Amino acid sequence: MLIGFSAFVLASQLLVTVADGVPKYNIQRGCRVDDTSTSNLNVGLDETTKSCIKDEQAALGQLQTQWSQFAPSDRALCSKDETDISGIPPSYVELLTCLQGQQIAKKRNN
């Protein structure tokens, strides 16, 4: 019973933390990592980075205005999926895409 209670408390803390607001990600770090994964590293690094930052800032803006419209369970699920894993920084674009996908899936199931 103690293990079940501990898991409940941990899950509750995650939901509260995620529900408070949009997670904070390091946009520049993520875009620099994305830049190094391009096939030709000598062409357009600056433009690729600028474009990435612009996309991330736009997604962040959308998330900030729409955050309360997403279900708390979806915010927790998608934020958990965006945790920095394997050295790949989280992305606002991917977080927004995940949240929008959850909304679409729920509409289709209704």
C-alpha positions in Angstrom: 0.0 0.0 0.0 2.9 2.4 0.8 4.3 1.9 -2.8 0.9 2.7 -4.3 0.7 5.9 -2.2 4.2 7.0 -3.1 3.5 6.5 -6.8 0.3 8.6 -6.4 2.2 11.4 -4.7 4.9 11.4 -7.4 2.3 11.5 -10.2 0.4 14.3 -8.4 3.5 16.3 -8.2 4.3 15.8 -11.9 0.8 16.9 -12.8 0.9 20.0 -10.6 4.4 21.0 -11.9 3.3 20.5 -15.6 0.0 22.2 -15.0 1.6 25.3 -13.7 2.9 26.5 -17.0 4.8 25.7 -20.2 8.1 23.9 -19.4 11.3 25.9 -19.8 13.5 24.6 -22.7 16.8 25.9 -23.9 15.9 26.9 -27.5 19.5 27.8 -28.6 20.9 24.6 -27.4 18.3 22.5 -29.2 18.7 24.4 -32.4 22.5 24.1 -32.3 22.2 20.3 -31.8 19.7 20.2 -34.7 22.2 22.2 -36.8 25.0 19.6 -36.3 22.7 16.9 -37.6 22.4 18.4 -41.1 24.1 16.6 -43.9 26.2 19.4 -45.2 27.7 21.3 -42.2 29.3 24.0 -44.4 26.1 25.3 -45.9 23.5 27.5 -44.1 24.4 26.8 -40.5 23.5 30.3 -39.5 20.2 30.3 -41.5 19.3 26.8 -40.2 19.8 27.9 -36.6 17.9 31.2 -37.2 15.0 29.3 -38.7 15.0 26.7 -35.9 15.0 29.5 -33.3 12.1 31.3 -35.1 10.1 28.0 -35.2 10.7 27.3 -31.5 9.8 30.8 -30.5 6.5 30.6 -32.5 5.7 27.3 -30.9 6.5 28.6 -27.4 4.2 31.6 -28.1 1.3 29.3 -29.1 1.9 27.1 -26.1 1.9 30.1 -23.7 -1.5 31.2 -25.1 -3.1 27.8 -25.4 -1.6 25.9 -22.4 -4.7 25.9 -20.3 -6.8 24.5 -23.2 -4.8 21.2 -23.2 -5.9 18.6 -20.7 -3.6 18.2 -17.7 -3.1 14.5 -18.5 -2.0 15.5 -22.0 0.4 18.2 -20.7 2.0 15.7 -18.4 2.2 13.0 -21.1 3.7 15.2 -23.7 6.0 17.0 -21.3 7.4 13.7 -20.1 8.0 12.7 -23.7 10.0 15.9 -24.2 12.5 15.2 -21.4 16.1 15.6 -22.5 16.9 12.0 -23.4 20.0 10.7 -25.2 21.5 14.2 -25.4 18.7 15.5 -27.6 17.2 18.6 -26.0 13.4 19.0 -25.8 11.6 21.0 -28.4 8.6 23.4 -28.1 7.6 22.4 -31.7 7.5 18.7 -30.7 5.7 19.5 -27.5 3.0 21.5 -29.3 2.7 18.8 -32.0 2.2 16.1 -29.3 -0.4 18.2 -27.5 -2.3 18.9 -30.7 -2.1 15.2 -31.6 -3.7 14.3 -28.3 -6.5 16.7 -29.0 -7.2 15.3 -32.4 -7.1 11.7 -31.1 -9.7 12.6 -28.4 -12.0 14.3 -31.0 -11.8 11.2 -33.3 -12.7 8.9 -30.4 -15.8 10.9 -29.5 
